[in-house]
Amino acid sequence: MLLSMDRELLHIIGVTLRMSFFSTLISCTLGITLGVLIGQKSFKGKRTVNKITGTLMGLPPVVAGLIVYMLFTRYGVFGELKLLFTVEVMVIAQCLLITPVVINLTQSVISSNAAIIRETAVGLNFTAAKRLRLLLNENRQALLSVVLNAFGRSIAEVGAVSLVGGNIQWKTRVMTTAIMLETNKGNFSFALALGIILLVISLIVNIIANLLVKEEKR
Amino acid sequence: MIEIYDITKKYGNRTVLDISSLSFSKGETVVIAGPNGSGKSTLLKILAGTLKADSGKLTVGGKVLYLPQQSLPFGMTVRKNILFSIESRTDKEVRCDEILRKLNLKAFEGKNAKTLSGGECQRLALARLLVNDCDFLILDEPSSAADIEGNELIEGAVKEYKEKNGCGVIMTTHSPRQALDLADRIIMLCDGRVAENGSFREILQNPQTEWTKKFISQWSIDFNR
């Protein structure tokens, strides 16, 4: 089955990658930006913000799915957009789940060395843009872990995507929901094969990401 | 010229700095000494603009470069550390090579800066500063981790830079010898206040605190210097 790679399987892999890519991209763009801002600034209410993001890190996927479902159902606030049971709404549900994780992890990474980086950079008369470049560069390995964590959560998530996506064949079926379906049908070998593909995708993404953010050694 | 008036700084309830007035001129090397916790680093941070005073006035006339006590080696090669720190100009590579030779870092130029020893890191941190021009160089214990050779290299590079640029140098040190070697003027801080402010001769003649007496007792006096 793995070697023959039938059309449906390729479609499932395609939908999975598209959903994971966009939810990782959006949640990391939002989360890293906010995490960097929170991590390097001291302000009133910072602890409260951290508590909120920390609590949201534990948000159960089905609850996130339920919230998004209610917002996008026909009579929901965004019902007119008719996005329920599409890949787009699956991405939105995943962003709701993943963004707090990215914010919390990023701010924790940044706050660990933001002060010393700032002092060094100000001492060298760096511009604000150069200071930010330095801050991101100095934390690139840790931020890569944050991005991979976000991608890992996205590609492995099942509760929210099955609720808002509906696991529709040729439309919103992804690897995880397909594994669930095949397991329920007793088709264990196919489910296991899908699991292996999922792991291989994760491995390839990890290798590529690590190559992109290679530490200079010697 | 850098001038401060009625500067105070508190950490919690503890006043770490309370200075009525101080000024620093271009072309002058001022060494700030004092026991641990006397407010030396806090004063330098305020002068460099990385820390805000609770009250008072600070006037800075000119470009300042500042070396903090803990300067971060960037996670790139030693050469890239220096090139990254040079402000946009055409002779980047020449300046880089020159400072690498001057501070004996040429052998490490391809090494990741994070793998350097404490003394090498300090030389690199100074190198990143000295490849740029400035009016005031503020150095917080620039050779605290350096060995004898490293110390000589750092002092030599600072002296040469000052002569070439005509800038003012403000630095802290715990070394009486370094203070005597480099300073045109010495400021002794004690509990956040200025205890002494003058040339080494003036301080020798009329030391105000017990700590100053201990500090200057380590000077081998050469009045013909």
Interface residues (C-beta under 8 A of the other chain):
Chain A: N113 I116 I117 R118 E119 T120 V122 G123 L124 N125 L134 N137 E138 R140 E215 E216 K217 R218
Chain B: K45 A48 G49 T50 K63 V64 L65 Y66 L67 P68 Q70 S71 L72 F74 G75 M76 T77 K80 F84 S85 E87 G110 K111 N112 T115 A125 R128 L129 N132 C134 I138
